[in-house]
Amino acid sequence: MDALRRILALVRKELLANLKDPRSLGSLLIPPVIQCILFGYAATYDLDRAPYAVLDHDRSATSRALLAQFDGSGVFRRAGNLSGTAQIRDWIDARRALFVIVIGQDFEKQVLSGQPAPVQIIGDGRNSNTAGTALGYVQTVAGEFNARQRQDGAAMAGVIATGRAWYNPNLETRWSMIPALIGAITMMQTLMLAAMSVAREREQGTFDQLLVTPFRPHEIMIGKAVPAMLIGLAQATNVLLAAQLFFRIPFAGSFLALYAGLVLFLFASVGIGLLASSISATMQQAMMYSFVVVMPFLLLSGLTTPVSNMPLPMQHFTLINPLRYAIDITRRIYLEGAGFALLAPEMGALAALALLTLTASAWMFRRKLT
């Protein structure tokens, strides 16, 4: 009985220690709620009003009836009508459309004569999961259209939807996942190292010794940031080599553009990590803050589900997520071959986030020193 009382007293003491500390209490209650919300709304493979564009060479009543079937499905949203083949690349590259429906000039004639009526679907293969799901829905809608036409007494062989995925012809998951992991793995490693750098010094009691050295505050910050960035670049290089040498995923872009984007991304990640480290008293708190940041950033990055499929408030939140831009940059450079000109908006956003996070961490770091 005495042993049981001692154990219960120790359990009570530990519970009170955790529940009375606002930081510990917040880390216990807030992350599960955030993760439930994110998994429930953002991490979904269901398509909801996915944008598509139309290039209708036939412009007939039958082609309009087919497109009305898509518009009324509740799954797709027509984002625009194209006037020429050259516009397809622009709409796919800019992610304005998840896929483009191309209807041939003799579509209605083929339908009325009972011949097979091919319809080409050009999809964005940079996210293989979403593209595959979209093509599956397209086949379903085409089947429903064929069934409705037969009910109306039309003698027809049926509309045949043939899919073609750009940048990932076979819709292989690793083609879209591995290049995206260049940014995802790099962020997890870099942010964690930067977050624990100052907290480790405080916990080990060497931070005060560091302050009496000739180093200035900004020199200490640079000294803490550079190693994390170098390790992050090494991690990114390892994933890049695995993608090319082991998985044999063809690299279509420029290594210079890729590493320029990664450096900007690492600056932003290190800034977030140093900001978490500057407000953490222990390494445990730094790791907890890093986990709280990394999990939402991963879910709201477009790594597995497209940003356009998320609720509008979450889409707005992704604008401050550096991993969103890093994944977009790595996928587009790796699969699409995009250069500096096409990636200027994403790189500009990363530069702004890097400036913001590094400035905030520097201000917090100086504040802690005074």
DOLUM-566235 format. One record per residue (C-alpha): chain; residue in one letter; x, y, z. Coordinates in steps of 0.5 Angstrom, whole numbers, plus 500, padded with zeros to 3 digits. Example, Ala and Ser with C-alpha at 12.3 -4.5 7.8 and 13.67 -1.06 7.14 Angstrom:
chain A, res a, east 525, north 491, up 516
chain A, res s, east 527, north 498, up 514
***
This chain:
chain A, res m, east 500, north 500, up 500
chain A, res d, east 506, north 505, up 502
chain A, res a, east 509, north 504, up 495
chain A, res l, east 502, north 505, up 491
chain A, res r, east 501, north 511, up 495
chain A, res r, east 508, north 514, up 493
chain A, res i, east 507, north 512, up 486
chain A, res l, east 500, north 516, up 486
chain A, res a, east 503, north 522, up 489
chain A, res l, east 509, north 522, up 484
chain A, res v, east 503, north 521, up 478
chain A, res r, east 499, north 527, up 481
chain A, res k, east 506, north 531, up 482
chain A, res e, east 507, north 530, up 474
chain A, res l, east 500, north 531, up 472
chain A, res l, east 500, north 538, up 476
chain A, res a, east 507, north 540, up 473
chain A, res n, east 504, north 539, up 466
chain A, res l, east 497, north 542, up 467
chain A, res k, east 500, north 548, up 470
chain A, res d, east 505, north 550, up 465
chain A, res p, east 501, north 554, up 460
chain A, res r, east 506, north 551, up 454
chain A, res s, east 505, north 544, up 456
chain A, res l, east 498, north 545, up 457
chain A, res g, east 497, north 548, up 450
chain A, res s, east 502, north 543, up 447
chain A, res l, east 497, north 537, up 449
chain A, res l, east 491, north 540, up 447
chain A, res i, east 492, north 545, up 441
chain A, res p, east 496, north 540, up 436
chain A, res p, east 491, north 534, up 436
chain A, res v, east 485, north 539, up 434
chain A, res i, east 489, north 542, up 429
chain A, res q, east 491, north 536, up 426
chain A, res c, east 484, north 533, up 426
chain A, res i, east 481, north 540, up 422
chain A, res l, east 487, north 539, up 417
chain A, res f, east 486, north 532, up 416
chain A, res g, east 478, north 532, up 415
chain A, res y, east 478, north 538, up 411
chain A, res a, east 485, north 539, up 407
chain A, res a, east 488, north 532, up 407
chain A, res t, east 482, north 529, up 402
chain A, res y, east 483, north 525, up 395
chain A, res d, east 476, north 527, up 394
chain A, res l, east 475, north 532, up 388
chain A, res d, east 470, north 538, up 389
chain A, res r, east 469, north 542, up 383
chain A, res a, east 476, north 541, up 380
chain A, res p, east 477, north 546, up 375
chain A, res y, east 478, north 544, up 367
chain A, res a, east 478, north 547, up 361
chain A, res v, east 475, north 546, up 354
chain A, res l, east 477, north 546, up 347
chain A, res d, east 471, north 544, up 343
chain A, res h, east 473, north 544, up 335
chain A, res d, east 466, north 542, up 334
chain A, res r, east 461, north 547, up 337
chain A, res s, east 455, north 543, up 336
chain A, res a, east 449, north 541, up 340
chain A, res t, east 452, north 534, up 342
chain A, res s, east 458, north 537, up 344
chain A, res r, east 455, north 542, up 349
chain A, res a, east 450, north 536, up 352
chain A, res l, east 457, north 532, up 353
chain A, res l, east 460, north 538, up 357
chain A, res a, east 453, north 540, up 360
chain A, res q, east 454, north 533, up 363
chain A, res f, east 461, north 535, up 366
chain A, res d, east 458, north 541, up 369
chain A, res g, east 452, north 538, up 372
chain A, res s, east 456, north 533, up 375
chain A, res g, east 458, north 537, up 382
chain A, res v, east 465, north 534, up 381
chain A, res f, east 468, north 539, up 376
chain A, res r, east 468, north 546, up 374
chain A, res r, east 469, north 549, up 368
chain A, res a, east 474, north 554, up 368
chain A, res g, east 475, north 557, up 361
chain A, res n, east 474, north 555, up 354
chain A, res l, east 480, north 555, up 349
chain A, res s, east 480, north 558, up 342
chain A, res g, east 487, north 554, up 340
chain A, res t, east 491, north 548, up 342
chain A, res a, east 497, north 553, up 344
chain A, res q, east 493, north 555, up 350
chain A, res i, east 493, north 548, up 353
chain A, res r, east 500, north 548, up 355
chain A, res d, east 499, north 555, up 358
chain A, res w, east 493, north 553, up 362
chain A, res i, east 496, north 546, up 365
chain A, res d, east 503, north 550, up 366
chain A, res a, east 499, north 555, up 370
chain A, res r, east 495, north 550, up 374
chain A, res r, east 489, north 554, up 372
chain A, res a, east 486, north 547, up 369
chain A, res l, east 487, north 540, up 372
chain A, res f, east 485, north 537, up 365
chain A, res v, east 483, north 540, up 358
chain A, res i, east 477, north 536, up 354
chain A, res v, east 479, north 536, up 347
chain A, res i, east 473, north 535, up 342
chain A, res g, east 474, north 533, up 335
chain A, res q, east 471, north 537, up 329
chain A, res d, east 467, north 531, up 327
chain A, res f, east 464, north 529, up 334
chain A, res e, east 457, north 530, up 333
chain A, res k, east 457, north 527, up 326
chain A, res q, east 461, north 521, up 329
chain A, res v, east 455, north 520, up 334
chain A, res l, east 449, north 521, up 330
chain A, res s, east 452, north 516, up 325
chain A, res g, east 454, north 511, up 331
chain A, res q, east 461, north 511, up 330
chain A, res p, east 466, north 511, up 336
chain A, res a, east 467, north 519, up 338
chain A, res p, east 473, north 520, up 341
chain A, res v, east 474, north 525, up 346
chain A, res q, east 482, north 527, up 349
chain A, res i, east 483, north 528, up 356
chain A, res i, east 490, north 532, up 357
chain A, res g, east 491, north 532, up 365
chain A, res d, east 496, north 535, up 369
chain A, res g, east 501, north 529, up 371
chain A, res r, east 505, north 533, up 376
chain A, res n, east 500, north 530, up 382
chain A, res s, east 499, north 523, up 380
chain A, res n, east 494, north 522, up 385
chain A, res t, east 489, north 527, up 383
chain A, res a, east 490, north 526, up 376
chain A, res g, east 488, north 519, up 376
chain A, res t, east 482, north 520, up 380
chain A, res a, east 480, north 526, up 375
chain A, res l, east 481, north 521, up 369
chain A, res g, east 477, north 516, up 373
chain A, res y, east 471, north 521, up 374
chain A, res v, east 472, north 523, up 367
chain A, res q, east 470, north 516, up 365
chain A, res t, east 464, north 515, up 369
chain A, res v, east 461, north 522, up 366
chain A, res a, east 463, north 519, up 359
chain A, res g, east 459, north 513, up 361
chain A, res e, east 453, north 516, up 364
chain A, res f, east 453, north 521, up 358
chain A, res n, east 453, north 514, up 353
chain A, res a, east 447, north 511, up 357
chain A, res r, east 443, north 517, up 357
chain A, res q, east 444, north 518, up 349
chain A, res r, east 442, north 510, up 349
chain A, res q, east 435, north 512, up 353
chain A, res d, east 434, north 517, up 348
chain A, res g, east 434, north 512, up 343
chain A, res a, east 440, north 514, up 339
chain A, res a, east 444, north 509, up 336
chain A, res m, east 451, north 510, up 338
chain A, res a, east 458, north 506, up 339
chain A, res g, east 459, north 511, up 345
chain A, res v, east 464, north 517, up 347
chain A, res i, east 471, north 514, up 348
chain A, res a, east 475, north 518, up 353
chain A, res t, east 482, north 517, up 352
chain A, res g, east 487, north 520, up 357
chain A, res r, east 494, north 523, up 356
chain A, res a, east 498, north 526, up 362
chain A, res w, east 503, north 531, up 361
chain A, res y, east 510, north 531, up 365
chain A, res n, east 508, north 524, up 368
chain A, res p, east 505, north 519, up 362
chain A, res n, east 504, north 513, up 366
chain A, res l, east 501, north 517, up 372
chain A, res e, east 507, north 514, up 377
chain A, res t, east 506, north 516, up 384
chain A, res r, east 513, north 516, up 385
chain A, res w, east 514, north 521, up 379
chain A, res s, east 510, north 526, up 383
chain A, res m, east 512, north 524, up 390
chain A, res i, east 520, north 524, up 390
chain A, res p, east 521, north 531, up 387
chain A, res a, east 516, north 533, up 392
chain A, res l, east 520, north 530, up 398
chain A, res i, east 526, north 534, up 396
chain A, res g, east 523, north 540, up 399
chain A, res a, east 519, north 536, up 405
chain A, res i, east 525, north 532, up 407
chain A, res t, east 529, north 538, up 407
chain A, res m, east 524, north 542, up 411
chain A, res m, east 523, north 537, up 417
chain A, res q, east 531, north 537, up 417
chain A, res t, east 533, north 544, up 417
chain A, res l, east 527, north 547, up 421
chain A, res m, east 528, north 541, up 427
chain A, res l, east 536, north 543, up 427
chain A, res a, east 535, north 550, up 427
chain A, res a, east 530, north 550, up 432
chain A, res m, east 534, north 546, up 437
chain A, res s, east 540, north 550, up 436
chain A, res v, east 539, north 555, up 441
chain A, res a, east 535, north 551, up 446
chain A, res r, east 540, north 546, up 446
chain A, res e, east 545, north 552, up 448
chain A, res r, east 540, north 554, up 454
chain A, res e, east 539, north 547, up 456
chain A, res q, east 546, north 545, up 457
chain A, res g, east 548, north 552, up 460
chain A, res t, east 553, north 554, up 455
chain A, res f, east 549, north 560, up 452
chain A, res d, east 551, north 565, up 457
chain A, res q, east 558, north 563, up 456
chain A, res l, east 557, north 564, up 448
chain A, res l, east 554, north 571, up 450
chain A, res v, east 561, north 573, up 453
chain A, res t, east 565, north 572, up 447
chain A, res p, east 566, north 577, up 442
chain A, res f, east 560, north 575, up 438
chain A, res r, east 555, north 579, up 436
chain A, res p, east 548, north 577, up 436
chain A, res h, east 547, north 577, up 428
chain A, res e, east 554, north 573, up 428
chain A, res i, east 551, north 568, up 433
chain A, res m, east 545, north 567, up 429
chain A, res i, east 548, north 566, up 422
chain A, res g, east 553, north 561, up 426
chain A, res k, east 547, north 557, up 428
chain A, res a, east 543, north 558, up 421
chain A, res v, east 549, north 556, up 416
chain A, res p, east 550, north 549, up 419
chain A, res a, east 543, north 547, up 418
chain A, res m, east 542, north 550, up 411
chain A, res l, east 548, north 546, up 409
chain A, res i, east 545, north 540, up 412
chain A, res g, east 539, north 541, up 409
chain A, res l, east 542, north 542, up 402
chain A, res a, east 546, north 535, up 403
chain A, res q, east 539, north 532, up 405
chain A, res a, east 536, north 535, up 398
chain A, res t, east 542, north 533, up 394
chain A, res n, east 541, north 526, up 397
chain A, res v, east 534, north 525, up 395
chain A, res l, east 535, north 528, up 388
chain A, res l, east 541, north 523, up 387
chain A, res a, east 536, north 517, up 389
chain A, res a, east 530, north 520, up 384
chain A, res q, east 535, north 520, up 378
chain A, res l, east 540, north 514, up 380
chain A, res f, east 535, north 509, up 384
chain A, res f, east 528, north 511, up 381
chain A, res r, east 530, north 513, up 374
chain A, res i, east 526, north 519, up 374
chain A, res p, east 528, north 524, up 368
chain A, res f, east 530, north 531, up 370
chain A, res a, east 527, north 536, up 365
chain A, res g, east 530, north 542, up 368
chain A, res s, east 536, north 546, up 371
chain A, res f, east 540, north 544, up 377
chain A, res l, east 541, north 552, up 378
chain A, res a, east 534, north 554, up 378
chain A, res l, east 533, north 548, up 383
chain A, res y, east 538, north 550, up 388
chain A, res a, east 536, north 557, up 387
chain A, res g, east 529, north 555, up 389
chain A, res l, east 532, north 551, up 395
chain A, res v, east 537, north 556, up 398
chain A, res l, east 531, north 561, up 398
chain A, res f, east 526, north 556, up 401
chain A, res l, east 532, north 554, up 406
chain A, res f, east 532, north 561, up 409
chain A, res a, east 525, north 561, up 410
chain A, res s, east 525, north 554, up 414
chain A, res v, east 531, north 557, up 418
chain A, res g, east 528, north 563, up 420
chain A, res i, east 522, north 559, up 422
chain A, res g, east 526, north 554, up 426
chain A, res l, east 530, north 560, up 429
chain A, res l, east 524, north 563, up 431
chain A, res a, east 521, north 557, up 435
chain A, res s, east 528, north 556, up 438
chain A, res s, east 528, north 563, up 441
chain A, res i, east 522, north 562, up 445
chain A, res s, east 524, north 555, up 447
chain A, res a, east 527, north 554, up 454
chain A, res t, east 528, north 547, up 453
chain A, res m, east 530, north 542, up 447
chain A, res q, east 523, north 539, up 448
chain A, res q, east 519, north 545, up 447
chain A, res a, east 523, north 546, up 441
chain A, res m, east 522, north 540, up 438
chain A, res m, east 514, north 540, up 440
chain A, res y, east 514, north 547, up 437
chain A, res s, east 517, north 544, up 431
chain A, res f, east 512, north 539, up 430
chain A, res v, east 506, north 543, up 431
chain A, res v, east 509, north 547, up 425
chain A, res v, east 511, north 542, up 421
chain A, res m, east 505, north 538, up 421
chain A, res p, east 500, north 543, up 418
chain A, res f, east 505, north 545, up 413
chain A, res l, east 506, north 538, up 410
chain A, res l, east 498, north 538, up 410
chain A, res l, east 497, north 544, up 407
chain A, res s, east 503, north 544, up 402
chain A, res g, east 500, north 540, up 396
chain A, res l, east 505, north 534, up 397
chain A, res t, east 499, north 529, up 397
chain A, res t, east 493, north 533, up 395
chain A, res p, east 492, north 539, up 391
chain A, res v, east 491, north 546, up 394
chain A, res s, east 486, north 548, up 389
chain A, res n, east 482, north 542, up 393
chain A, res m, east 482, north 545, up 400
chain A, res p, east 477, north 550, up 403
chain A, res l, east 478, north 557, up 401
chain A, res p, east 480, north 559, up 408
chain A, res m, east 486, north 554, up 408
chain A, res q, east 488, north 556, up 401
chain A, res h, east 489, north 563, up 403
chain A, res f, east 493, north 560, up 409
chain A, res t, east 498, north 556, up 404
chain A, res l, east 500, north 563, up 402
chain A, res i, east 505, north 563, up 408
chain A, res n, east 507, north 556, up 408
chain A, res p, east 514, north 556, up 404
chain A, res l, east 513, north 548, up 403
chain A, res r, east 508, north 550, up 398
chain A, res y, east 512, north 554, up 394
chain A, res a, east 518, north 549, up 395
chain A, res i, east 514, north 543, up 392
chain A, res d, east 511, north 547, up 387
chain A, res i, east 518, north 549, up 385
chain A, res t, east 521, north 542, up 385
chain A, res r, east 516, north 539, up 381
chain A, res r, east 515, north 544, up 376
chain A, res i, east 523, north 544, up 375
chain A, res y, east 524, north 536, up 375
chain A, res l, east 518, north 534, up 371
chain A, res e, east 516, north 540, up 367
chain A, res g, east 523, north 543, up 366
chain A, res a, east 520, north 550, up 368
chain A, res g, east 526, north 556, up 369
chain A, res f, east 527, north 562, up 373
chain A, res a, east 522, north 566, up 368
chain A, res l, east 516, north 561, up 370
chain A, res l, east 518, north 561, up 377
chain A, res a, east 519, north 568, up 379
chain A, res p, east 512, north 568, up 383
chain A, res e, east 514, north 562, up 387
chain A, res m, east 521, north 565, up 388
chain A, res g, east 519, north 572, up 390
chain A, res a, east 514, north 569, up 395
chain A, res l, east 520, north 565, up 398
chain A, res a, east 524, north 571, up 398
chain A, res a, east 519, north 575, up 402
chain A, res l, east 517, north 569, up 407
chain A, res a, east 525, north 568, up 408
chain A, res l, east 526, north 576, up 410
chain A, res l, east 520, north 576, up 414
chain A, res t, east 522, north 570, up 418
chain A, res l, east 529, north 572, up 419
chain A, res t, east 527, north 579, up 421
chain A, res a, east 522, north 576, up 426
chain A, res s, east 527, north 571, up 429
chain A, res a, east 533, north 576, up 429
chain A, res w, east 528, north 581, up 433
chain A, res m, east 526, north 576, up 438
chain A, res f, east 533, north 573, up 439
chain A, res r, east 535, north 580, up 441
chain A, res r, east 530, north 581, up 445
chain A, res k, east 531, north 575, up 449
chain A, res l, east 539, north 577, up 450
chain A, res t, east 536, north 584, up 453
***
